Amino acid sequence: RQPEVYGTDTLEDHVARARARAAGHGVELEHLQSNHEGDLVEAVHAARGRHDAIVVNAAAVTHYGWGLHDALTAFDGP
C-alpha cells in the first residue's frame, strides 16, 4: 500500500535482511506476524525464558493494546 510513502519492500524482504543481520552477529531471529493481538500476547509469553529480546512493530495496536503492553512489560529483556 502507498509505495510512494512506504516503498516497495515486502515484509519478507525486511525479515530476510533482519535475519541476515542477526546471523552476522551470531544471533538467531524468530519472526511472527499476526493481525490478532491475542496471538502476539501468547508469543510474548512463550518467549519468556527462551529469548533474550523482543522487537515489536505494534502499529495501530499501540492505541488500544493493553494486553500486549502488559505482556511486554512482564518480559525480562529489552
Secondary structure, DSSP 8 states (H G I E B T S, - for coil): --HHHH-S--HHHHHHHHHHHHHHTT--------S-HHHHHHHHHHHTTT-S------GGGGGT-HHHHHHHHHSS--
